[in-house]
Amino acid sequence: MHLNEIVVPLVNWYQEHKRQLPWREQKNPYYIWISEIMLQQTRVEAVKPYFDRFIKALPTVADVARCEESRLLKLWEGLGYYNRVRNIQKAAVKIMKEYHGNFPRDYDSLQKLPGIGEYTAGAVASIAFDVPVPAVDGNVLRVISRIQESEEDILKPQTKKRIRRELTEIMPVEEPGVFNQALMDLGAMICLPNGLPKCEACPLRKLCLAHLHGRTDEIPVRKKEKKRRIEEKTVLVIQDGDHMALRQRPEKGLLAGMYEFPNYEGRLCEEEALHVLKDYGLMALRIQPLPEAKHIFSHVEWRMSGYLVKVAALEGKARKDLVFVDIQNAEEHYPVPAAFGAYASYLHLRLGQEKYTGGNEG
């Protein structure tokens, strides 16, 4: 089977079954760019409300370039990986300065923008500007590996490089973006991971070697990922009347510049927690243990315990690195990562999309 045999049946299938997505309604490179960055490690249905809100607040590249960082982070709150939105702004500034506000139309120039790699550059170039370059992500790697019954590790750079080269050779000159989106949709809707593809609905089932040989549960091949580092933390949810204590994280590192509940390494007993409060100059009126929670990042897992603490009224003087804000102010102006969602609920503080739906994030 030659790979070029997949083009016609795949494109025909896409024309009938393609997903209706807000960023596909027009060939707007800005929309495509923002959606692709948001979709990295986040489901389509979860991204839709974030995309709509982001575009309404910042309808153009120029708006992103001049947006205050705190507002930008607030619009991204709940999506995680906050360096991505910082890179979006850096790229927007570069587009304004070097390209007079117009997106560069070629693949190489797109890839030179901050935060844009091979996949995103390929998606924007092919979908917005009809440049015949592939956009190879995890979905595409899985689809092609199964079609070819390849036992190469898809996490190895040389595997991705090979598949990208072979797709480049078969890219249709007319509407290459349609071909790329067809591969994306097939991987998202039909050629599902974890051995659960819907082969009976696949337009390429007669061409797919893994399906023909009953090996879709074995392919693609992935090497075992490194174990995440475990970090234990104690979170202090501090209340002064209708105000809560937050502090800003450092400008570099994980969740840089975000606001958080004060937290400390290890598991503090109640006496140790009270000592921390005293060090802040706060008098605890009541302290209550909170249930354990965890949050998983790419390479780190936080295992948290916590205390809900009511403190005596403040007298207005500074408390080291703490800021005390009411819930409405926090929801509007202080970006708090979803990692603290389990503890935010004790203050009825809504994070991310939850603020707009009244419920939990999808």
Disulfide bonds with the S-S distance in Angstrom:
none
